[in-house]
Amino acid sequence: MGQDDSEGTWTLADGTKLMLRHIAPADAAREQAFVQGLSAQSSYFRFHGTIKDLSKKELKYFTEPDSRNAVALIVLRGGESGEEEIGVARYVIDPDRANCEFAIVVADKWQKRGIGTRLMKALISHLQASGVKQISGSVLKSNSAMRKFGKQMGFAETNIPDDPSILSITKHLD
Ligand SMILES: CC(C)(COP(=O)(O)OP(=O)(O)OC[C@H]1O[C@@H](n2cnc3c(N)ncnc32)[C@H](O)[C@@H]1OP(=O)(O)O)[C@@H](O)C(=O)NCCC(=O)NCCS
């Protein structure tokens, strides 16, 4: 991996070669295909609603993060028709610059192979240089995989009074 742990390549146990890098405007078609390929459950867990396609505006937002306030990292693998996106994680810094909100999703068939961990570590590595003190996210209570993942990554859970179906998960950064 690169010096800031946010870009680089590695190989899974089955020999699949993966690459992690920042998202770019040229990834719009890849990002759309990735979202379209998510299972209903993964899409629901990520977007807390049913999303089948990203609009042009959403695609621009996701692939052209404002570099002062946001970072988006993707994992790619070489496929028959070129590089295929198989995971993405992002954060957006709140206006007070004390906290940021993150989201993460890995393509269903690539889950449970350490890709989410790699993405989250890279995201946090970026934040450490930004002065932001805390990273947080919204997780559906029924999302046991993400809750276990969050605990493993050092996040603490808090109930949200307005919505009993959602938890806020937070990690303080050193
Ligand atoms: C949550 C998510 C990002 C994890 O990504 P991943 O690449 O599968 O995660 P990893 O392989 O790095 O797993 C790390 C740890 O998370 C936990 N975990 C991951 N998937 C799990 C599952 N299906 N069941 C239980 N625990 C799970 C385990 O503790 C795992 O550690 P282990 O492999 O030592 O058991 C992935 O399941 C996902 O994309 N889910 C759908 C979208 C979503 O829920 N996003 C979160 C909303 S912000």
PDBQT file of the ligand as one rigid body, heavy atoms in Angstrom, charges set to zero:
ROOT
HETATM    1  C1  LIG A 201     -20.447  -4.356   6.240  1.00  0.00    +0.000 C 
HETATM    2  C2  LIG A 201     -19.566  -4.663   5.035  1.00  0.00    +0.000 C 
HETATM    3  C3  LIG A 201     -19.078  -3.358   4.418  1.00  0.00    +0.000 C 
HETATM    4  C4  LIG A 201     -18.349  -5.482   5.499  1.00  0.00    +0.000 C 
HETATM    5  O1  LIG A 201     -17.467  -5.636   4.401  1.00  0.00    +0.000 OA
HETATM    6  P1  LIG A 201     -16.602  -6.982   4.215  1.00  0.00    +0.000 P 
HETATM    7  O2  LIG A 201     -15.647  -6.770   3.106  1.00  0.00    +0.000 OA
HETATM    8  O3  LIG A 201     -17.525  -8.130   4.100  1.00  0.00    +0.000 OA
HETATM    9  O4  LIG A 201     -15.836  -7.012   5.621  1.00  0.00    +0.000 OA
HETATM   10  P2  LIG A 201     -14.554  -7.861   6.045  1.00  0.00    +0.000 P 
HETATM   11  O5  LIG A 201     -14.413  -9.071   5.199  1.00  0.00    +0.000 OA
HETATM   12  O6  LIG A 201     -13.403  -6.935   6.090  1.00  0.00    +0.000 OA
HETATM   13  O7  LIG A 201     -14.989  -8.329   7.498  1.00  0.00    +0.000 OA
HETATM   14  C5  LIG A 201     -14.498  -7.740   8.678  1.00  0.00    +0.000 C 
HETATM   15  C6  LIG A 201     -15.310  -8.210   9.859  1.00  0.00    +0.000 C 
HETATM   16  O8  LIG A 201     -16.668  -7.757   9.754  1.00  0.00    +0.000 OA
HETATM   17  C7  LIG A 201     -17.554  -8.743  10.328  1.00  0.00    +0.000 C 
HETATM   18  N1  LIG A 201     -18.427  -9.247   9.264  1.00  0.00    +0.000 N 
HETATM   19  C8  LIG A 201     -18.349  -8.972   7.938  1.00  0.00    +0.000 A 
HETATM   20  N2  LIG A 201     -19.358  -9.595   7.299  1.00  0.00    +0.000 NA
HETATM   21  C9  LIG A 201     -20.067 -10.273   8.211  1.00  0.00    +0.000 A 
HETATM   22  C10 LIG A 201     -21.236 -11.088   8.159  1.00  0.00    +0.000 A 
HETATM   23  N3  LIG A 201     -21.869 -11.345   7.006  1.00  0.00    +0.000 N 
HETATM   24  N4  LIG A 201     -21.699 -11.606   9.319  1.00  0.00    +0.000 NA
HETATM   25  C11 LIG A 201     -21.096 -11.355  10.484  1.00  0.00    +0.000 A 
HETATM   26  N5  LIG A 201     -19.969 -10.585  10.602  1.00  0.00    +0.000 NA
HETATM   27  C12 LIG A 201     -19.478 -10.054   9.477  1.00  0.00    +0.000 A 
HETATM   28  C13 LIG A 201     -16.673  -9.844  10.878  1.00  0.00    +0.000 C 
HETATM   29  O9  LIG A 201     -16.362  -9.503  12.214  1.00  0.00    +0.000 OA
HETATM   30  C14 LIG A 201     -15.432  -9.719   9.998  1.00  0.00    +0.000 C 
HETATM   31  O10 LIG A 201     -14.290 -10.203  10.617  1.00  0.00    +0.000 OA
HETATM   32  P3  LIG A 201     -13.856 -11.744  10.418  1.00  0.00    +0.000 P 
HETATM   33  O11 LIG A 201     -13.673 -11.916   8.941  1.00  0.00    +0.000 OA
HETATM   34  O12 LIG A 201     -12.600 -11.824  11.200  1.00  0.00    +0.000 OA
HETATM   35  O13 LIG A 201     -15.001 -12.566  10.945  1.00  0.00    +0.000 OA
HETATM   36  C15 LIG A 201     -20.341  -5.525   3.985  1.00  0.00    +0.000 C 
HETATM   37  O14 LIG A 201     -20.969  -6.600   4.666  1.00  0.00    +0.000 OA
HETATM   38  C16 LIG A 201     -21.366  -4.770   3.195  1.00  0.00    +0.000 C 
HETATM   39  O15 LIG A 201     -21.048  -4.127   2.192  1.00  0.00    +0.000 OA
HETATM   40  N6  LIG A 201     -22.655  -4.816   3.607  1.00  0.00    +0.000 N 
HETATM   41  C17 LIG A 201     -23.738  -4.181   2.841  1.00  0.00    +0.000 C 
HETATM   42  C18 LIG A 201     -23.702  -2.662   2.939  1.00  0.00    +0.000 C 
HETATM   43  C19 LIG A 201     -23.684  -2.182   4.367  1.00  0.00    +0.000 C 
HETATM   44  O16 LIG A 201     -24.271  -2.771   5.266  1.00  0.00    +0.000 OA
HETATM   45  N7  LIG A 201     -23.005  -1.035   4.578  1.00  0.00    +0.000 N 
HETATM   46  C20 LIG A 201     -22.945  -0.419   5.878  1.00  0.00    +0.000 C 
HETATM   47  C21 LIG A 201     -23.840   0.749   5.970  1.00  0.00    +0.000 C 
HETATM   48  S1  LIG A 201     -22.872   2.236   6.245  1.00  0.00    +0.000 SA
ENDROOT
TORSDOF 0
